[in-house]
Amino acid sequence: MKTGIVIFAHGSSVPSANEAVRSVTRQVQESGGYELVDTAFLEAARPDLAEAVAGLVNRGAGRIVVAPYFLTLGIHLQRDLPKIVESISLAHHGVEIVVTPPLDGHPTLSAILLERLQPVGLRK
């Protein structure tokens, strides 16, 4: 069974913000060597999660892994995403949909922030 991956972000009315997420999706696909990868947005951009999942299922995915590109487990991930996944599951009988944790709590986030602080010359 093929697995499809969806990088799921909030979405923005600023096109360059959405393109930045699409760029991350391409990097995940290329670096991970995954065949079936797409980007989806909660609002303000396309495709939405239902469209992305449908596209991956049409390309042969029988399992979908949704990776939220959100920093914290806020209301969208606690309330909105489970409802969306439930609705999509009803539309795609037999397709397993799993959701990974958000980026929140990952140990490399603080390292990234420290790296970003270095150019401004902060001293301890």
HELIX and SHEET records of a PDB file:
HELIX    1   1 PRO A   15  GLY A   32  1                                  18    
HELIX    2   2 LEU A   49  ASN A   58  1                                  10    
HELIX    3   3 ILE A   75  ILE A   75  1                                   1    
HELIX    4   4 HIS A   76  ASP A   80  3                                   5    
HELIX    5   5 LEU A   81  ALA A   91  1                                  11    
HELIX    6   6 THR A  108  LEU A  117  1                                  10    
HELIX    7   7 GLN A  118  VAL A  120  5                                   3    
SHEET    1   A 4 LEU A  36  PHE A  41  0                                        
SHEET    2   A 4 LYS A   2  ALA A   9  1                                        
SHEET    3   A 4 ALA A  61  PRO A  68  1                                        
SHEET    4   A 4 GLU A  96  VAL A  99  1                                        
END                                                                             
